[in-house]
Amino acid sequence: MKIFLRSFVIGLLILAPGCGSSGGSAVPTSGQVRMATVEFHIVVPSSSGISPKYISASTKSASIAVTPSGGSAGTPTVVNCTSSCSAQVLAPIGSDTFAVKLYDAQNAGGNLLSTGTLTQTIAIDQANSVSVTFNGVVTSTSVVVSPSTVTSGTSTTVNVTVNALDADGNTIIAPGVYVDASGSALTVNLADSDSSGATHLSQSSLTAPTSGITLSYNGAAISSPTITANATGATSGQATLTVNLPTGTITEYASGVPTNPDDIAAGPDGALWFTTFNDRVARITTSGAVTVYSTGISAGSIPAGITAGPDGALWFTENNSTLARIGRITTSGAVTEYSAGMTQLPRPQPFRIAAGPDGALWFTESHNNVIGRITTSGTITEYTVGPYCSGGPVDITAGPDGALWFTQSCAIPVSNAIGRITTTGTITLYSAGMSAGAAPGFIASGSDGALWFTEFTGAPTNVGRIGRITTAGAITEYSAGISASTSADGIAAGPDGALWFTEQTMGTAVNRIGRITTGGTVTEYSSLPINASVRGIAAGSDGGMWFTEFNNAKIGRIQP
């Protein structure tokens, strides 16, 4: 690559014209301008082995104009160059401005490559040295990103190299600034085609050669963005960062339990933990090895929801209709059950559970219309959502605002809403913007600072939807891209910045895994067995999304 280095030294030798006397300095007569001869020498570098203080390898000629202080510019001196160029220029004694232009053809013809201007006092009877920094004339730009390919689900920092080039394609390097053909300062602006916020440039413009520019990528699955460098009057350069999108590859593992794996959560040990309706809690490693635990879990307890607790254990609900409990299981399999403080009538049926921002666990009691809280020492407190309804609160998750958010799906009376409960028990319900009969099911915090939830059934034609609610309570629903007559079920945030959800299609026994970006774009993956009845879903420590197959007694994994 040719290097355009924009600095050189002009050596000056000052010679005063004599007046015929020997041994003394010349004294001008009245009105005479005292002049000095300025000798300069420029070495033109080759395309390789370029060292500092040299100029473009394309330089073929130079033009030097001298303007005395308060005066007008004289006729430029033009000199042609081969491997170097030398000339003598007459300059008045005193403050002079030297304007030097370099061209890629002889006789100051062709393209202007760079300009340099310096004002300096020229003194008589002494050596004078002038150092001029050249500013490159930009005619085009180029952009290179490294690495040029990233994978969704993995955040990374990409190096961005932005170069400005002269008319002959030489890269302009420091020192100096960018200029246009008139010598005016020029700004190179950077633009990122991604508007989702998944990528961010460390700077948006540059006025001189700059290193250390980066593009941060948060791992979201987005269309491949293009970075463009443009400047007025110059040809723009650009580079595309290729984003490898989710493959949707599904792998299934035997769950190790007879039937009905239900909810699933990532454990603090790097494995996935899941509940089963046959009174067991199980653990599956990311390589598919399963361990089943039943000791200490009461018969007929029906473990349902599960989550990782702040104490390094897993906490789960026991959905028994006669004696409900909250269970705790260590990563070594030791189980403790708690029921004291939980209202057992008419039938609590604790369903889903989540770790709260206050160091406690929060759970739903679907048929008591209650939100429960349990400390890691087992103390239970209950908060009533409202009048009794059939269905009640379903799922719960910690929100980005320091509160807990839950779904409210009442069949009798019909009362569908998204609820918010503070850690002190203040409850607010939101329903404006939600379709009638939506039956919100499961809920998760998204990478965009909002809460995302599934709608199990949507009137009037059982259209499945995904809903989004801001922390201010504004609800948006999405159905485009979701198959007809689909019941969206579990939902979880993925490592790629999107939300992943499970689907069951009514009447056809077709099961799918869905993915929705925070912009509302849906993709479905359907290579699942008939009647799998996919339920819970969670992000694993391996970058995959893991889900339960309720009817098939299997655990599945899909690659984002």
N, C-alpha and C positions, 0 to 999 in steps of 0.2 A: 504494500500500500504506500502510495506517495504521501509524504508528510508535508504539510504547509505550516512552517514555523514562522511566526510573524514578528521577528525582532532582528535587527542588525545594528552594527556599530558603524557610524560614519567617522572616519578619521579626518581631522582637519589640520591642514598646514597653513598658517597665516603668513602671507608675504605682503609687506607694505611697499607700494611703488616709491622709488627713490627720487630725490630732487637734485642730484648732481653733487652733493657734498659727501665727503667721506667720513666715516666714523660716527655719524649721527643719524637720528631718526628724521624721516621726512616730515616736513611741516606743510600742510596744504595751504594754498592761497585762499583768499576769501571766496566762499561759495563752492569750493571744491569738496566732493564727497570722497572720503577716504575709503578705499576698497581693500578687501583681502581675498586671496585665492583659497577657496575651499576645495581640497582634494578628497574625493571619496572613493571607496572601493567596496563592491558587493560581490561576494562569492555565491554562485548559484549551486545549490547542492544537487547531487544526483538523486535518483529515486531510491537509493539504498544508502545506508551508512550516514544518515543525516544526523548532524549534531546540533546543539542549541545555537541560537542566534543566527540561523540561516532561514532562507525564504523558499518560496515555492520552486520546485524543480522545473516548473513550466516557464519561469521568468526568461524573457527574451530581450526586454528593453526596460529602461527606467526613464522617468521624466522628473526633473527636479526644478521647482520654482522657488524663488527667494522673494520674500516680501519684507522690506525694512519697516521698522516701527513707524506708524503714521504715514507710510507710503503705499504705493501700489505694487502688485506682483510684477516682477520682471518676466521677460520671455523665458519659458522653461528651457532648460538644457536637457536634451535627449541623448541618451547613450544606449548603444546596443550591447547585448550581453551574449557571451558563449558560456564558458564555465565560470566566467566572472565578468564584471563590468566596472570600468573606472572612468572618472571624469573630473574636470576641474570647473568649479562654479565661482563666479565673482560675487562676493557678498559684502555689503556695507559694514564698516566697523560699527558695533552697537548691537541693539536687540533686533534680531532677524527671525522670521518664521520660515522654516524649510518645509515645503509640501512635496512629498515624494510619492509617485505612483508607479506601480509595476504592472507590466503588460505581458501577454503571452505571444506577442508578435513583435518584430523589429519596428523601430521608428515610432514607438508609442502607439502601435496599432494593435488590432485584435481585441481581445477581452481584457478588461481591467481585473487584475487579480487581487490587489490589495492597495491600501493607502496608508500613509503615515505622515503625521504632522508634528513638528516640534518647534518651539520658540526658545531661542538661546542667545545670550550675549556673546558676540564675537569680539575678542580682544586682540590688540596688536602686540607683537613682540613676545608671544607665548604660545605654547601648544594648546589647541582646543580640541576637545573630544565631545562628540554628540552621539547619543544612543537613541534611536528611533524605534518605537514599537509599532508594528504594522497591524492594521485591522483588516481582516479578510472580507472580501466582497462575496456575499453568499448568493449562489445561483440555484442551489438545490440542497435538500436535506436527506438524511437516511436514518432509519431506526432499526435496532437489533434488540431482541429480547432473549434473555438466557436465564433459565431454560426456556425453550420455545414451546414446550408442552407441559401441562399440569394435569393432575387427576382430580376430579371432583371428590369431595370428601376429605381432602388433605389441604390444609392451609399452607401457603408458602410465600416466599418473597422472591420476586423476579427482578433481575438486573436489567435496566434499560439503558442502552447506549445510543445517544443521539449525536449525530455528526452533522455539521454544516460543511458544504463542499464549495470550492471555487468553480470557475467556468470550465476548468480542465479536469474536474473530478478529484482534485487533491483535497484531503481532509484538513480543515482549518483547525489548528490547535493553538493553545495559549502560548504566550500572553496576548493581550489585546481583546477587542470586542468585535462583535459582528456588525458589519455595515452593508448598506446597499450601494448601488453603482454611483450614487451621488456623494457617498461618504457619510451619509446620515446613519445614526445608530439604528440597528435592526433587532427585533425580538423574534425569537423562534418560539411559537406556541405549541404546547402539547395537548392532545385531545384523546380521551378514552371513550370508545364507543359503548362501553358497558354503562348503563344507567341504573343498574340494580343496586349498586353500592357494594357489590361483591369484590370489586377491585378498586384500588386507590393509588394514584400516582403521588410520589413524594414531592413533586413540584410540577407546576403547570406551564412554566415558561423559562427560557434562558436567553441571556443577552451576550454570552461568551461561552467558549468551550467549557463544559461542566462534566465532572464525573460523579459517580455515586448516586445517580438517579435510580429509584426502585419503583416497582409496582407490587403492592401487597394484594394477595388473593386469599379470601377467607374460606375457600373450599366449596362454595355453593356451586351447584350444577347450573351453569349459565351458557349461553351461546358464546363461542370463541370471540373475545374482544379484539379490536384493532386499535393500536396506538399510532397516532398520526402526528408528525411534526410539520408545521407549516409556517411560512414567513412571507410577508408581502413581496410579490415579484419573484418568488423562488418556487421551484418545483417541489411539491410535498413528498416526503418519504413516510413509509408506514411499515409496521410489522404486526402480524397477527399472533396472539397467544392462543394456541390450541388447547381447548379444555376437553378432556376425555370424559364423556357423560356416563351415567350409570349403565351398567350392562344388563341388569335385571336377571342375572343368572341365579337360579333357585337350587338349593341343595336341601335334602330332607334327611332327618335323623330319627331313628326310633327313640321314643321318649322314655322308655323303660318303665312306664306305668300302664296299667290295663286300659284305662279310658280317660277321656276328658281333661287334657291339659288346658288350662284356662288363661291366667294372666302370666306375664313374664317380665323380668326386670334384670338389669345389669347389677351384679354384685360387686362388693369391694375387693373381691379376690380375682377379678378378671373373667369370671365365669358368668353364665346366665342362670337365673333361678326362676322356677315356675311352680305354680300351684296346680293341683288336680282335684277334681270333685270326689275322688275316692280316698280322701283323708291322707294325702301325702304331699310333701313338698320335695321338689327334685332340683338337682343342679346339673347343668350341662356345660362342659368346657367348649371352647371355641373350635376344638378338634372333634367334638361330637361325643365325648365320653360322659356317660350319665351316672349319677349317684342318686338314689331315692331314699328319703328319710320319712319314717312314719312314727318312730318311737317318740312318745310324749304328745302326739297329736290325738285328741279325743276322737273316738269313733263317731261317725256321722257328722263331723264338724264342717265338712265341705269347704276346704280352703279356697279362697276366691282371689282377691287382690293381693299383690305383693310389691314391696318396694325396698330399696336399701335405706337403712336408718343412719342417723348421725353417729351411732355408737359402734359401727362396724359390723352390725348384724343385719339380718333381713327381717322385716315385719310383714305379717300377712293377716288378712281377715278370715274369720271362720263363719261362713254364711248359714249356719244352722238356724232353723226357724223357731226352735224351742229354747236353746241356750247358746246365744251368740258369744263369741270371744274374739280377742285380738291375740295373735300368736307372734312369738319372736323366735327366730332360729339363728344360731351362730353359724359361721362358715364351716365349723366342724360338725354341725348337725344337732346341737343341744337345743331342745325346745322348751319354751315357757309359755303358758297361756294366761291371759288376763280377761276377767269379765266383771269384776267389781266396779260399780259405778255406771255400768251400761244398762239403760232401761230395756227390759226384756219384753215388755208388752206395748202394743199388741204383737209385734214381731220385728225386732230391730234389723235383722239380716244385714250386718255390715258387709259392704261390697268391695269398694276400692279404697286404696290407702296411698298416702304420699307423705314424704318428709317435708316439714314446714320450715320457714325461715327462722323460727323461734327455738329450734332444737327438739321439737316434739314431732309426733306423727299425727296426721289428720286423716279421718276416714269418713265415708258416707254410710248412713243407715237408711237404706232405700225405703223401707216400709214404715219407719217411724218418722220420716221427714226430718231427720236430724243430721247434723254434722258433728262428729265426735273428735276429740283430741285426747291423745294418750302420751304421757311423758315416757322417757326411756326407763323410768322406774316403775311404770305401770299405772299411774294415776289417770283416771279417765274423767273428762268433762264433756258434757253434751250441750249443743246449741240447737234450738228448734228453728227450722227454716220458715215454717208457717203452718197453717192448718193442715191436718192430715190429708194426704193424697195417695192414690195407688200408683206406686212407681217411685216417686220421690227423688232425692238426689242420687246420682249414679256414679260419676267419676269425679276425681278431685286432683288438682295439681298445684304446685307452687307457682305463683305468677311473678313477673319481673318487677312488680310494684310493692313487694313485701307482704302481699296478702295471698290467700288461697282462693282458687277459682274452681267452681264445680258446675256440673250439668244437672238440670232439674227437668225430669221427664215424667210428668204426671198424666196418667191415662184418665183417671176419675178424681176430681174434675180435670179436664184438659188444662194443663198449666205448664207449658214448656218455657224454660228460661235458662239463662246462664247466670250463675250466682257468684258473688264475691263475698268472702268472709275475712275480716281482719283477724289478727292473732289475739285480739281481745274479744272477738265474738260478734262484731257488728256485721250484719248481713244486708247486701243489696242485690236485687234481682233485676236482670235486663232481658227484655223480650222483643223490643221494637226492632223490626227488620228481619225477624225470624219467621219463616213460613209456617202456616198453620199445620199442625200435625207433624212438625219436624222431628220430634222425639230425639233431642240431642243426647248422644251417648257418651263418648269418651273425649277427653280434653287434654291438650298438651301445650306447653309454652313454645312459641316459635322463635326463630333466630331474628325476627323482625320486631321483637318487643310486644307482640300481640299474642293472644291465646287462640288456638285452632281446635275445632271440635268436629266430630262426626254427627251426622243426622241419620239415625237408623231408618226412619221411614218419613217420607215427605209427601204430603198431599199435593195434588189430588191423585197422582198416578204412581205412588210409591217410588218417586225419583230420589235416588241417593244424592246427598249433598255434603259438601264440606263447608263449615262455617268458620268465620274469623271474627273475633271481637277484640277491640282495642281496650286498653285499661280505662278508657273513658266511657266504655259501654257501647260503642258504635259497631253494629253487626253487619257483615257482608257474607253472602252465600255464594258458593260456586258449585255448578253442576256440569258445565261443559267439559266433555272428555270422560265423564263417569258413565259407565254402561247403564242402560235403562233397567229399571226395576231392581236396582242394586241397594243393598243395605250396607252403608259404610259403618264399620265397627270400631276396632281399636285404632289408635293414632299415637305417633311418637315423633319427636324431632330426630332427623337423621344427621349424620356427620357432614353431609353435603349442603346443609343450610335449608333443605326442603323438609316437608312433613311427609311421613310414610304412614299408610293406613291399610287396614284389611277390609276386604269386600266379600259379601255373600250375595249372590244374585237370586232373588226370590223366584221359586218355581222351576228353576233349571239346575240347581245344585252346582252352579259354576262359581268357583272361588278365584279371587284375584288379590294381588297386592297392588295398591295404588300409591302414587307419589304426586304431591302437589307442591309447586314452588310457592314462595311467598308472593309471587305475582299472580298466582291463580292458575298456572298451567298444569294440567293433569296428564300423567302417563299411567297406563295400566299394564300389569304383567300377569299373564294368566296360565302359565305352565304349572298348574297345580291339579292334584287328583280331584275327581268328582267327589262331592260330599265331604271335602276336607273340613269345612266349617272353620275357616281361619278366624282367630279371635284376637288375643293380645299381641302386641308388637313392641319391640324395644331395640335401641341401638346397643350393639356389643362393643367390647373393647378392641375387637379386631377390625372395626370399620364396617361390619355388616349389620343388616337389620334382621333381628331374630323374631320369629313369630310362632304361635301355637296353632296346631290343627286339632280342634276339639274332638271331632268325630274319628279322625284317623289315628289318634294317639301318637302323633309325631310332632317334632319340632323342626321348623323350617328356617332357612337363612337365605336372604336375598342380598346380592352384592350391589351396593349403590354405585 
